[in-house]
Every structure is written in C-alpha cells, then in structure tokens.
C-alpha cells in the first residue's frame, strides 16, 4: 500500500497506525516502510507493509475491502 505524507519518515522505522473504516470501526496495525519516493511538490510517497495486531483485525479489513470492491463495481 502507498501513503502520501509531507514528512520524511525513517525507512527503518515502525509506525503505529489506526485505519478508520467507518465512524464506528477502526483497525490498529503497524506500518513498516519499504520504499520512499520524493514527490515534485515536496511531499513523499511511502510504500510499505501493514502488520496487524490480531487476526480479527486482518479479517475485518479484508472483509471491508471486499465489500467496498463490490459496492464500487455495482455503481
């Protein structure tokens, strides 16, 4: 997954992330950068890996993405 940020983050760091899926539902995970590219506008595009704190969080995110994919296809 790619993220955009204005901050130059440490490629060797690990970052606690909260992914908001809805107003009632968040997923807690850890983000590990793999690649950082500097953008022409001064920001950065960061590619990385998410590590989930629980298998329940991982399944919740997979189900959410599958549901959103179906919703987008049916538009």
N, CA, C and O of each residue as an XYZ file, in Angstrom:
300
protein
N       0.848     -1.168      0.000
C       0.000      0.000      0.000
C       0.893      1.231      0.000
O       1.993      1.220      0.553
N       0.401      2.290     -0.629
C       1.149      3.545     -0.665
C       0.436      4.601      0.164
O      -0.792      4.672      0.202
N       1.241      5.414      0.821
C       0.744      6.546      1.592
C       1.452      7.803      1.115
O       2.598      7.748      0.668
N       0.775      8.921      1.208
C       1.411     10.210      0.913
C       1.552     10.981      2.216
O       0.644     10.993      3.047
N       2.706     11.625      2.384
C       2.965     12.394      3.594
C       3.847     13.592      3.249
O       4.566     13.587      2.250
N       3.776     14.598      4.083
C       4.664     15.751      3.935
C       5.949     15.536      4.711
O       6.937     16.234      4.484
N       5.945     14.567      5.635
C       7.099     14.291      6.482
C       7.998     13.227      5.865
O       7.510     12.248      5.300
N       9.292     13.416      5.972
C      10.251     12.403      5.544
C      10.417     11.432      6.707
O      11.047     11.761      7.712
N       9.853     10.235      6.568
C       9.890      9.282      7.674
C      11.087      8.347      7.541
O      11.670      8.224      6.463
N      11.444      7.701      8.621
C      12.570      6.783      8.673
C      12.176      5.467      8.007
O      11.212      4.828      8.428
N      12.900      5.062      6.987
C      12.573      3.829      6.270
C      12.774      2.600      7.153
O      12.199      1.548      6.872
N      13.564      2.705      8.194
C      13.787      1.574      9.093
C      12.859      1.603     10.302
O      12.952      0.741     11.176
N      11.967      2.587     10.358
C      11.053      2.706     11.493
C       9.836      1.813     11.365
O       9.553      1.256     10.304
N       9.127      1.694     12.472
C       7.835      1.007     12.517
C       6.871      1.983     13.159
O       7.182      2.598     14.179
N       5.694      2.125     12.554
C       4.749      3.158     12.967
C       3.396      2.557     13.311
O       2.844      1.768     12.544
N       2.869      2.931     14.460
C       1.523      2.502     14.845
C       0.521      3.319     14.048
O       0.577      4.548     14.032
N      -0.399      2.621     13.385
C      -1.378      3.254     12.500
C      -2.784      2.841     12.925
O      -3.019      1.699     13.319
N      -3.705      3.783     12.838
C      -5.119      3.478     13.020
C      -5.793      3.734     11.679
O      -5.779      4.859     11.180
N      -6.384      2.694     11.095
C      -7.094      2.818      9.822
C      -8.585      2.964     10.110
O      -9.219      2.010     10.563
N      -9.154      4.140      9.856
C     -10.592      4.310     10.093
C     -11.395      3.705      8.936
O     -11.268      4.145      7.793
N     -12.212      2.706      9.231
C     -13.052      2.076      8.212
C     -14.431      2.730      8.156
O     -15.055      2.806      7.098
N     -14.887      3.195      9.298
C     -16.167      3.896      9.388
C     -16.129      4.719     10.674
O     -15.122      4.733     11.381
N     -17.217      5.393     10.965
C     -17.261      6.178     12.200
C     -17.174      5.293     13.437
O     -16.690      5.727     14.482
N     -17.644      4.043     13.318
C     -17.653      3.131     14.470
C     -16.490      2.143     14.488
O     -16.243      1.507     15.512
N     -15.771      2.002     13.374
C     -14.817      0.906     13.262
C     -13.441      1.387     12.823
O     -13.299      2.077     11.813
N     -12.430      1.010     13.601
C     -11.028      1.299     13.299
C     -10.225      0.016     13.375
O     -10.582     -0.912     14.100
N      -9.137     -0.030     12.620
C      -8.212     -1.155     12.668
C      -6.864     -0.611     13.155
O      -6.346      0.366     12.614
N      -6.311     -1.252     14.171
C      -4.990     -0.889     14.678
C      -3.964     -1.826     14.041
O      -4.152     -3.042     14.017
N      -2.879     -1.247     13.526
C      -1.834     -2.064     12.923
C      -0.504     -1.319     12.986
O      -0.426     -0.188     13.467
N       0.526     -1.974     12.493
C       1.860     -1.385     12.449
C       2.272     -1.275     10.981
O       2.081     -2.210     10.204
N       2.837     -0.133     10.610
C       3.272      0.121      9.232
C       4.789      0.127      9.187
O       5.448      0.825      9.957
N       5.335     -0.670      8.262
C       6.787     -0.710      8.046
C       7.086     -0.216      6.640
O       6.712     -0.876      5.671
N       7.753      0.932      6.502
C       8.089      1.447      5.166
C       9.038      0.512      4.433
O       9.934     -0.083      5.031
N       8.826      0.393      3.123
C       9.700     -0.412      2.271
C      10.413      0.479      1.260
O      11.580      0.255      0.938
N       9.703      1.490      0.761
C      10.261      2.388     -0.260
C       9.709      3.787     -0.045
O       8.527      3.955      0.253
N      10.571      4.797     -0.197
C      10.150      6.191     -0.054
C      10.597      6.956     -1.300
O      11.765      6.920     -1.687
N       9.632      7.651     -1.920
C       9.927      8.462     -3.103
C       9.598      9.913     -2.795
O       8.558     10.205     -2.205
N      10.482     10.825     -3.192
C      10.229     12.251     -3.023
C       9.401     12.741     -4.201
O       9.746     12.481     -5.354
N       8.307     13.450     -3.920
C       7.425     13.982     -4.957
C       7.908     15.366     -5.403
O       8.649     16.036     -4.684
N       7.488     15.772     -6.569
C       7.870     17.086     -7.087
C       7.269     18.223     -6.264
O       7.792     19.337     -6.292
N       6.186     17.969     -5.534
C       5.552     19.008     -4.708
C       6.182     19.121     -3.315
O       5.710     19.893     -2.480
N       7.238     18.358     -3.069
C       7.931     18.434     -1.790
C       7.518     17.369     -0.799
O       8.190     17.190      0.217
N       6.432     16.654     -1.060
C       5.987     15.588     -0.168
C       6.658     14.269     -0.522
O       7.581     14.221     -1.335
N       6.182     13.214      0.099
C       6.757     11.888     -0.096
C       5.648     10.869     -0.333
O       4.557     10.979      0.227
N       5.941      9.876     -1.168
C       5.071      8.716     -1.331
C       5.804      7.545     -0.703
O       6.930      7.223     -1.084
N       5.150      6.911      0.267
C       5.768      5.835      1.029
C       5.035      4.531      0.733
O       3.822      4.441      0.922
N       5.765      3.528      0.272
C       5.214      2.192      0.085
C       5.642      1.357      1.283
O       6.763      1.485      1.774
N       4.741      0.504      1.744
C       5.100     -0.288      2.902
C       4.179     -1.448      3.154
O       3.288     -1.757      2.363
N       4.417     -2.077      4.274
C       3.698     -3.278      4.676
C       2.976     -3.017      5.988
O       3.517     -2.383      6.895
N       1.754     -3.511      6.076
C       0.997     -3.425      7.317
C       1.092     -4.755      8.056
O       0.941     -5.819      7.456
N       1.341     -4.690      9.352
C       1.349     -5.865     10.210
C       0.217     -5.666     11.210
O       0.173     -4.662     11.920
N      -0.688     -6.623     11.256
C      -1.881     -6.493     12.093
C      -1.637     -7.058     13.483
O      -0.932     -8.053     13.648
N      -2.229     -6.408     14.480
C      -2.072     -6.824     15.866
C      -2.850     -8.088     16.177
O      -2.520     -8.802     17.124
N      -3.887     -8.373     15.386
C      -4.674     -9.586     15.610
C      -5.208    -10.098     14.286
O      -5.358     -9.337     13.330
N      -5.495    -11.396     14.234
C      -6.068    -11.968     13.019
C      -7.483    -11.432     12.806
O      -7.952    -11.371     11.669
N      -8.166    -11.043     13.878
C      -9.509    -10.453     13.771
C      -9.432     -9.132     13.011
O     -10.254     -8.885     12.129
N      -8.458     -8.276     13.336
C      -8.294     -7.009     12.619
C      -8.005     -7.246     11.142
O      -8.544     -6.546     10.284
N      -7.158     -8.229     10.840
C      -6.817     -8.533      9.455
C      -8.062     -8.994      8.691
O      -8.297     -8.542      7.570
N      -8.857     -9.885      9.281
C     -10.076    -10.373      8.633
C     -11.094     -9.256      8.452
O     -11.773     -9.195      7.427
N     -11.204     -8.377      9.435
C     -12.128     -7.250      9.345
C     -11.758     -6.373      8.158
O     -12.637     -5.956      7.404
N     -10.479     -6.088      7.979
C     -10.028     -5.256      6.872
C     -10.250     -5.951      5.526
O     -10.666     -5.304      4.565
N      -9.981     -7.249      5.443
C     -10.200     -7.997      4.204
C     -11.682     -7.974      3.828
O     -12.023     -7.759      2.665
N     -12.554     -8.192      4.799
C     -13.996     -8.175      4.539
C     -14.455     -6.774      4.119
O     -15.279     -6.631      3.215
N     -13.927     -5.760      4.769
C     -14.273     -4.376      4.418
C     -13.867     -4.070      2.972
O     -14.653     -3.503      2.213
N     -12.643     -4.445      2.595
C     -12.154     -4.172      1.242
C     -12.975     -4.940      0.202
O     -13.285     -4.400     -0.859
N     -13.325     -6.184      0.497
C     -14.145     -6.966     -0.427
C     -15.515     -6.321     -0.610
O     -16.015     -6.228     -1.731
N     -16.117     -5.880      0.478
C     -17.430     -5.222      0.412
C     -17.351     -3.930     -0.396
O     -18.215     -3.670     -1.234
N     -16.321     -3.118     -0.151
C     -16.155     -1.857     -0.889
C     -15.918     -2.123     -2.371
O     -16.415     -1.384     -3.221
N     -15.168     -3.166     -2.684
C     -14.899     -3.518     -4.073
C     -16.205     -3.854     -4.797
O     -16.416     -3.425     -5.932
N     -17.067     -4.612     -4.150
C     -18.377     -4.951     -4.740
C     -19.226     -3.706     -4.909
O     -19.878     -3.538     -5.940
N     -19.228     -2.824     -3.909
C     -20.009     -1.575     -3.991
C     -19.533     -0.724     -5.167
O     -20.354     -0.164     -5.892
N     -18.237     -0.623     -5.362
C     -17.684      0.195     -6.441
C     -18.026     -0.415     -7.803
O     -18.364      0.312     -8.738
N     -17.942     -1.738     -7.921
C     -18.276     -2.396     -9.183
C     -19.745     -2.234     -9.539
O     -20.084     -2.181    -10.722
N     -20.624     -2.155     -8.548
C     -22.064     -2.057     -8.784
C     -22.550     -0.633     -8.995
O     -23.752     -0.422     -9.155
N     -21.672      0.339     -9.000
C     -22.083      1.726     -9.222
C     -22.407      1.984    -10.663
O     -22.771      3.103    -11.023
